[in-house]
Structure formats: C-alpha cells, structure tokens
Amino acid sequence: MPADAREVTPADLMSDAEFAKVRRERRAALLPIKRLRRIELGPVCTVHFECYETMLFQIQEMLLIEKGGTAQVPDELAAYNPLIPKGSELVATVLFEIDEPVRRAATLAKLGGVEDRFFIQVGEDRMSGVPEGDIERTREDGKTSSVHFLRFPLDAAHVARFRDPAVAILIGCDHEHYSHLAGLSPAARAELAKDFA
C-alpha cells in the first residue's frame, strides 16, 4: 500500500473471537516497535509516534473491549485512521502522565496552549507540530488536556536529512512552563523513518 494511502479498512480487521486468540502474541510482537516509538520528553510527558500497526492494534482492542460489533467499526476507523502517517509526516499522541490528581490538575492548569509548542528539529531546522483539529484541547480557563494528537509535516529535504545518521534529530516542547528536548536514538530514527514514503 502506498504510504500516502495507508489506512485500516474493514478488510484488515479480525473478528473479536479471532483477535482474542492472537491478542497476546500480537501485543508481544508490537512491544519492541512501540518502545522505539515512545520518546520521554521531560519528567511528565511522553510522545508516542503512531503508525499503521499501532493503530490497527488499537482499533482491534477497542472493538474487543467495547463489543460494538460491525456497527462500531466506522467510528473506530474514523477516530484512528487520521493518526496513521501519510508518507511525508510523523503523527504522535502526546501524553502528560501524572498519577497524583492534585499535582496533575495544577500542572495542566499552567500548560494552556502547549499543543502549539511541540516541534521536531532536523539538524538546525524546526518543524512545528500541528494539533489535530478534532476538539479544542485547551479550555477557556487555560487548563490543557492530558492527551494531544499532533502531526509533524516534513518536506522531502527534511525527510532525506532525517534518514542521514550524521544529522541530529530532536523532539521538543518550548512552552514557558514546560521546556524540554529529547534526542532520538539511531534505532528510534530508523523505526520512525519507516513512516516516510
């Protein structure tokens, strides 16, 4: 399937009974991929770069857990297919993970607009993340959501440099209350490079 046409279709899905039989082995096979696609950004933020395989598994999980049958399939495809990169971008789920409720509320209250402050840096060039426009993630009172969905579009020159091991690749956030950078390991870069056409 061409990279710009990657998406999960009903034909890709197993029945709940079939998926339940292979769920454990599918999860085990996906774990090494997910580890490479998971980047810790500072003390409480994790960036999960999504792909066809992660979204296919997520859709199957939702169908199995919620037991909505074939009537549920269109909603799951509509929710998760937009998170599959289309050949000239990386797509990420960004999570602020704070277990303690009072601290979580206080932290998120200071991070209004954080969804507009993420970037990927390829060498010296920064490409800003584009928040998914499904719903507003920062409320009027300035509190942000603990989950954000971002696209990082790259042009052909940046994709070529992304694949060059001599060029540093960083993921970052420059919000005034959450400013952090993380470098991508060679293994993570190689995994993410599969998202490009």
C-alpha positions, -999 to +999 in steps of 0.1 A: +000+000+000+015+034-009+025+055+022+001+083+014-029+058+013-021+039+045-053+033+065-070+005+082-100-009+063-128-033+075-110-060+054-079-056+077-099-064+109-104-098+125-135-108+143-134-104+181-131-141+185-101-144+161-084-114+177-088-127+212-069-159+202-039-139+189-041-108+211-013-118+234+012-126+206+002-095+186+008-074+217+042-090+223+052-085+187+042-049+188+060-040+221+095-036+206+081-013+179+061+007+205+092+011+227+112+026+198+083+049+190+079+061+227+100+092+235+102+105+271+101+143+269+109+158+303+096+144+336+059+140+328+054+140+290+057+111+266+054+113+228+041+082+212+047+082+174+019+062+158+019+040+127-004+016+108+005-013+131-002+006+164-035+019+151-046-015+137-040-030+172-057-001+189-088-005+167-089-042+174-086-036+211-114-011+211-137-034+192-129-063+216-133-043+247-164-023+238-181-052+219-199-029+195-196-053+166-197-042+130-218-011+139-188+002+159-162-003+131-169+030+112-165+051+144-132+034+153-118+038+117-128+075+117-111+080+151-078+062+145-071+063+107-062+100+109-034+091+133-016+070+106+011+090+090+007+095+052+043+094+039+055+129+045+048+133+082+051+119+116+020+116+138+021+115+176-001+110+206+014+132+234+005+123+270+011+142+302+013+114+327+009+125+363-006+099+387-014+123+416-047+141+408-040+174+426-005+177+410-019+167+376-046+194+378-021+221+389+004+212+361-022+210+334-036+244+345-003+260+337+001+244+303-026+261+282-017+262+246+011+236+250-003+217+219+011+246+198+046+244+213+059+210+202+084+206+174+108+182+156+142+195+149+161+181+120+197+194+122+191+232+127+156+233+112+125+231+134+091+219+122+062+228+144+037+201+153+002+208+140-026+199+166-053+176+153-084+198+149-110+173+163-116+192+195-101+221+214-075+208+239-071+239+259-101+252+278-111+288+283-097+288+318-062+279+304-062+243+315-050+219+288-058+182+282-035+155+293-037+140+257-029+157+225-027+145+189-001+162+167+012+160+131+048+169+122+049+176+084+083+173+068+093+182+032+114+159+010+147+176+020+139+172+057+129+135+052+163+129+035+182+146+063+161+126+089+175+095+073+211+108+075+227+094+107+250+124+108+221+148+113+208+152+149+170+147+153+153+161+184+118+163+196+110+192+218+085+215+236+092+252+242+061+261+263+072+286+290+062+261+317+074+230+300+106+234+280+123+201+272+143+185+244+150+148+237+172+133+211+161+103+190+183+072+192+196+056+160+171+027+165+142+051+171+151+071+140+153+040+118+118+029+131+103+064+125+118+067+091+095+038+080+067+063+082+080+082+052+073+073+015 
